[in-house]
Amino acid sequence: MTLAEVLGGATDYLERKGVETPRLDAELILARSLGLSRIELYTQHDRPLSEAERAAARVLVERRGKREPLAYILGDWGFRRLVLATDARALIPRPETEIVVERALALIEGLDAPRVVDVGTGTGAIALAVASEHPGAWVTAVDLSPDALALAAENAARLELELELREGDLLAGLEGPFELVVSNPPYVTGDEIDGLQPEVRDWEPRLALVGDRTPELAADARRVLAPGGALVLEAHAGHAQALAATLEELGYADVCVTPDLAGRDRVVEGRWTR
Ligand SMILES: C[S@@+](CC[C@H](N)C(=O)[O-])C[C@H]1O[C@@H](n2cnc3c(N)ncnc32)[C@H](O)[C@@H]1O
């Protein structure tokens, strides 16, 4: 069988399994499995594949057919300028979270050595992006999940970026002061989880998805923020305006909501000026 025939077969299989982007996923899996770029899949489309090559690709395609997320199968995923190791220990970093980082960086711009804490760090995505894009920053990354912290530690080592990693519940045990508290906390409601795609519902950690403790985090952040420090939170699109109102009630200044690339209210920020 040629590469083109295997690619066609994998695409049809993934389509039957309900994968949203079967051709793209088949290409990415096959390219990774064969050690080729996606362009090379086309320049070598007549190349016959050996039985060993087909067997190796089949294992990965079958995993995708079970709706395991592509990022877990490939084992890495792009986030801003970084490539992060990804597996079932932590949430896959999302494009909307890149906007959280953008706002976080804007709010610490001009500070030489801002102290930053990322609450619920997962793969380390936000913490590592801030560390790499604001080289003076001192970044602490907290998570309740030891598995997620282990993955964040692997990512930090691989990227040669320094983080202080802490196992903990939100900001418990931290004193600050921090110039930035940033978080993409769990915000899926219990009612919503069953309606999510199988890739999310059945594969990503529940602890990373379901939760409603963001107002508590916003309230406690006042304790650890330096005067003038910023709070940046990713929010459920349906709850972002209510969260912004909560920040105002809590006494934050300059509260605003930034939409994601799809135009949904997504990132809520404020400054602690007291
Ligand atoms: C939505 S994920 C975000 C992961 C990563 N920051 C990102 O944006 O890709 C939420 C993370 O918060 C962690 N978490 C959940 N409850 C927590 C708590 N009470 N304290 C600290 N971390 C918590 C989860 O383990 C998970 O890693």
The ligand as an SDF file (V2000), in Angstrom:
LIG
                    3D

 27 29  0  0  0  0  0  0  0  0999 V2000
   -8.3620   24.4600   33.2480 C   0  0  0  0  0  0  0  0  0  0  0  0
   -6.9050   23.6720   33.8370 S   0  0  0  0  0  0  0  0  0  0  0  0
   -5.6810   24.8460   33.3410 C   0  0  0  0  0  0  0  0  0  0  0  0
   -4.3250   24.2580   33.0620 C   0  0  0  0  0  0  0  0  0  0  0  0
   -3.3320   25.2670   32.4500 C   0  0  0  0  0  0  0  0  0  0  0  0
   -3.1610   26.4190   33.3040 N   0  0  0  0  0  0  0  0  0  0  0  0
   -3.7980   25.7090   31.0890 C   0  0  0  0  0  0  0  0  0  0  0  0
   -4.3110   26.8410   30.9810 O   0  0  0  0  0  0  0  0  0  0  0  0
   -3.6610   24.9420   30.1090 O   0  0  0  0  0  0  0  0  0  0  0  0
   -7.0560   23.9160   35.5620 C   0  0  0  0  0  0  0  0  0  0  0  0
   -5.9240   23.3770   36.4320 C   0  0  0  0  0  0  0  0  0  0  0  0
   -6.2220   23.6940   37.7920 O   0  0  0  0  0  0  0  0  0  0  0  0
   -5.9010   22.6030   38.6280 C   0  0  0  0  0  0  0  0  0  0  0  0
   -6.7330   22.7360   39.8350 N   0  0  0  0  0  0  0  0  0  0  0  0
   -8.0120   22.3500   40.0010 C   0  0  0  0  0  0  0  0  0  0  0  0
   -8.4450   22.6970   41.2310 N   0  0  0  0  0  0  0  0  0  0  0  0
   -7.4070   23.3270   41.8390 C   0  0  0  0  0  0  0  0  0  0  0  0
   -7.2310   23.9210   43.1330 C   0  0  0  0  0  0  0  0  0  0  0  0
   -8.2130   23.9610   44.0170 N   0  0  0  0  0  0  0  0  0  0  0  0
   -6.0240   24.4570   43.4200 N   0  0  0  0  0  0  0  0  0  0  0  0
   -5.0100   24.4410   42.5170 C   0  0  0  0  0  0  0  0  0  0  0  0
   -5.1190   23.8950   41.2820 N   0  0  0  0  0  0  0  0  0  0  0  0
   -6.3040   23.3500   40.9580 C   0  0  0  0  0  0  0  0  0  0  0  0
   -6.1630   21.3810   37.7830 C   0  0  0  0  0  0  0  0  0  0  0  0
   -5.4320   20.2800   38.2610 O   0  0  0  0  0  0  0  0  0  0  0  0
   -5.7150   21.8720   36.4030 C   0  0  0  0  0  0  0  0  0  0  0  0
   -4.3580   21.5820   36.1960 O   0  0  0  0  0  0  0  0  0  0  0  0
  1  2  1  0
  2  3  1  0
  2 10  1  0
  3  4  1  0
  4  5  1  0
  5  6  1  0
  5  7  1  0
  7  8  2  0
  7  9  1  0
 10 11  1  0
 11 12  1  0
 11 26  1  0
 12 13  1  0
 13 14  1  0
 13 24  1  0
 14 15  1  0
 14 23  1  0
 15 16  2  0
 16 17  1  0
 17 18  1  0
 17 23  2  0
 18 19  1  0
 18 20  2  0
 20 21  1  0
 21 22  2  0
 22 23  1  0
 24 25  1  0
 24 26  1  0
 26 27  1  0
M  CHG  2   2   1   9  -1
M  END
$$$$
